[in-house]
């Protein structure tokens, strides 16, 4: 049931910090802008009066972590660690589902493809200011996607599509997808010219 992993290092880090806080203070783990590309995972102190009735409580050694109802599905598989390297010590928060909640295994193919695009493909394209969304999946298993943002009109779109996105999606959905096409390519047919 525990969705949030807090490493032993991070637990002792929190325990030390909480020892300096008023008694009864715990921590809260939350997601700001959940389900969007700007989602950020955060941790704050949670004094007893800040606990809401519908919070989920995770008990750890010496403290509890509270999660609000809205953040909960986006924190599935989240990991909090406390890492020390030459640069010093820092808390690391990984929340792979913060940008989009996890899709059920029995979700429709288009929902599952969309999830992989949102969580794996778009973060890579975001550095170029672009994004992709899946428009439809044809009966013969072709995922039709639309590029937007910085990808629009970029001459590398075909390479990105064929070498990156198509390979990734075909590997992820073996036997379900046969190809990935760009809407413009799909719409204009293979023979028409501008």
N, C-alpha and C positions, 0 to 999 in steps of 0.2 A: 504493500500500500504506500510505503514511503516513496514519494515522488522526488523529493529533494535529497540529493546526496551532499552531506557536509563532511569533508575529510577530517581526520583526527586533528591534523594541524590547525585547520580552520576552527574546529570546535574549541581547541584550547585557546586559540586567539580570541574567539568571542567570549569565552569564559573569563579571560583576563580583562577584556574591555568591560564586561558587565559587572565585574567585581568592583569597578570604580563608579558604577551608576547606583542610583537609589535602589533599595531592595525591591525585588519583584519585577525589575526591568528585564525584558527578554528581547529577542530580535524579530524584525518583520522582514520577510523577503517579498518583493513585489516586482511587477513589470509595469513600466510606464509606456504608454502608447502600444498596448498589447495588440498583436495581430497586424501590425503595420511594419513597413520596412525600417521605421525609426525606433522599433521596440528596444528598450534598455532594461536590463535586470538590475535591481538595486537592493540594498540591505540598509535598514535603519534600526535605531533603538525603538523598542515598543514598551512603553510604560504600561502598567496594569490597566489604567483607565482608557488606554487606546485600543484595547482588544474589543473587536466587534463580535456580536453574537454568532454571525455566520462565518467567522474565521476558521480555518483549518489549523489545528495545532500539531506540530511535529515535536516530539520530546527528544532531547539529546542529553548527553551527560552534563548536568549542571544548568541547563537552560532549555527554553522552548523556542522554536521558530514558528511564527504565525504567518499565515498566508491568507490574503483576502480572496473572496469568492471569485472575483473577476480575474485575478492573476493566476489562480490555481491551474486551469487547463493549459496555460501558456508556460507553466513551470515544470511540466512533465519532463522527466529525465534531466532536470537541471542539476548542475554540480557546482558546489562552492568549495574552493580550495584556498590554502594559504601557502604561497610559494616563496621561498627565500633563495635568492641568487646573488650574484655579485652586485647587482644594482640595488639590493636591499630586499625588503619583504613586501609582498603585496597580496591582496585578496583577489582571487580570480573567480569570476562568475561566468559559467557557461550555461546558457539556456537555449538549447537548439530549437525549441518550439515556441519561443517568445514572439517571433514574427508571425507565426501562424499556428493555430492549434493542430495537434496531431490528428490525422485522418484515420477513421476506423478502417480495419483491414477489409471490411465488406463494402466500403464506399465504392461508388461507381468509378470506372476507369478514369473518366475525365477529372473527377475530384482528386484521385490519387496522383494523376499526372500533374495537375495543377499544384498539388502540395510539393512534389519534388521540384517543380520549376520555381515555386516561391522560396523554398528553403535551400535549394542547392544551386540552381542555375542563376536566379536573379542576383544573389549576393555577389557572384562573380562578375556579372554584367554591370552591377551598380558602380563599380570603380570607373567604368567608362560612361557613366551617366545613362545607361540604357536599362531596359527591362523587357521581358517577354511575357505574354500571357496566352494561355491555350484557348482557342476559340471553339473548336469542335474536334471530335474524333470521328472519322468517317467509318462506314461499315467495314471497309477493308483494313481498318487499323492504322489509318494515317492520322497523326496528330497535326492539326492545322494550328500554327501559332502566329501571333502578331507581335512584331517588334515595335517598341516605342522608345521615347526618349532619345538618347544619343545614338541608338542603333538605327534610327530611322534614316534611310538614305545613305547609310555608311556602306562603303564598298566592300567591307570585310564581313558583311552580314552573312553571305552565303557560306564563307569559310567557318564562321562561328557556328552557324546552324549545322552544317554537315560534320565538321570535325569535332565540335564540342557538344552541342545540345543533343543532336540526333544520336550520337554514340552513347552519351550518358543515359538518355531515355530508353533507347533500345536495350541497353544492358540491364536497366532497372525493370523494364516491363517485357521480359522475354516472352514471346508467344502471344503477347497482347497487342503490341504496337509493331507495325511493319515499316513505318517511315515517319519522318517529321518534315512538314513543309511550311513554308512561310505563306501567309495569307495572300500576299501580292503574287507570289509564284503560282499559288493554287488558283487564284482568280483569273490571272491573265492567260492561263493555259501555257503549254510549253512552247508554242510556236509564234505567239504574237509579239510584235516589237512595238516600242513606243513610237 
